[in-house]
Amino acid sequence: MTVKTTISLTERHHRYAQGRAKDGRNGSVSSVVAAGLELLMQDEADRDVALDAMSDAIKARLNAPREDWVEDVDDLFAEARHRLDAR
């Protein structure tokens, strides 16, 4: 089902969308906009999955004994400091 709506585009975006429609990469300017929206929706879904995974990992670490995930606090960031000092 499609819904008719009105949007405003910058000249740059309009030229780009028209170019894609004209050379056949998309069927119309509307399909270019729809494809862009689909990419944004997929990006948000992917980000949600990644954030959920990070949240789960953080919760698992918080629930684990400290010695299971911190071997030596002094060396925890040693490699990062070494790389920064090498610059």
C-alpha positions as CSV (number, residue, x, y, z in Angstrom):
1,M,0.0,0.0,0.0
2,T,1.3,3.4,-0.8
3,V,0.5,6.7,0.8
4,K,0.8,10.0,-1.1
5,T,2.8,12.6,0.8
6,T,4.7,15.8,0.1
7,I,8.3,16.2,1.1
8,S,10.9,18.9,0.4
9,L,14.4,18.0,-0.8
10,T,17.5,20.1,-1.2
11,E,18.5,20.7,-4.8
12,R,21.4,18.4,-4.3
13,H,19.2,15.5,-3.0
14,H,16.6,16.2,-5.7
15,R,19.3,16.1,-8.5
16,Y,20.7,12.8,-7.0
17,A,17.3,11.2,-6.8
18,Q,16.3,12.3,-10.3
19,G,19.6,11.0,-11.6
20,R,19.0,7.6,-10.1
21,A,15.5,7.4,-11.5
22,K,16.6,8.7,-14.9
23,D,19.4,6.2,-15.4
24,G,17.2,3.3,-14.2
25,R,18.8,2.5,-10.9
26,N,15.5,3.3,-9.3
27,G,12.0,3.5,-10.9
28,S,11.2,7.0,-9.6
29,V,12.2,9.7,-7.1
30,S,9.7,8.2,-4.7
31,S,11.5,4.8,-4.9
32,V,14.8,6.5,-4.2
33,V,13.4,8.1,-1.1
34,A,11.8,4.7,-0.1
35,A,15.1,3.0,-0.5
36,G,16.8,5.6,1.7
37,L,14.2,5.1,4.4
38,E,14.6,1.3,4.2
39,L,18.4,1.7,4.7
40,L,17.7,4.0,7.7
41,M,15.3,1.5,9.2
42,Q,17.8,-1.4,8.7
43,D,20.5,0.7,10.2
44,E,18.4,1.4,13.3
45,A,17.5,-2.3,13.6
46,D,21.2,-3.3,13.3
47,R,22.1,-0.7,15.9
48,D,19.5,-2.0,18.3
49,V,20.9,-5.5,17.9
50,A,24.4,-4.3,18.6
51,L,23.3,-2.2,21.6
52,D,21.4,-5.2,23.0
53,A,24.5,-7.4,22.6
54,M,26.7,-4.8,24.3
55,S,24.1,-4.4,27.1
56,D,24.1,-8.2,27.6
57,A,27.9,-8.3,27.7
58,I,28.0,-5.5,30.3
59,K,25.4,-7.2,32.5
60,A,27.3,-10.5,32.3
61,R,30.5,-8.7,33.4
62,L,28.7,-6.9,36.2
63,N,27.4,-10.3,37.4
64,A,30.7,-12.1,37.1
65,P,33.4,-12.1,39.8
66,R,35.9,-9.3,39.2
67,E,38.8,-11.7,38.8
68,D,37.1,-13.3,35.8
69,W,37.4,-10.2,33.6
70,V,40.1,-7.9,35.2
71,E,43.4,-9.6,35.3
72,D,45.7,-6.7,36.2
73,V,44.2,-3.2,36.4
74,D,47.6,-1.6,35.8
75,D,47.9,-3.4,32.5
76,L,44.3,-3.0,31.4
77,F,45.0,0.0,29.1
78,A,48.7,-0.6,28.6
79,E,48.4,-1.4,24.9
80,A,46.2,1.6,24.3
81,R,48.7,3.9,26.1
82,H,51.6,2.3,24.2
83,R,49.9,3.1,20.8
84,L,49.1,6.7,21.9
85,D,52.7,7.3,23.0
86,A,54.0,5.9,19.7
87,R,52.2,8.7,17.8
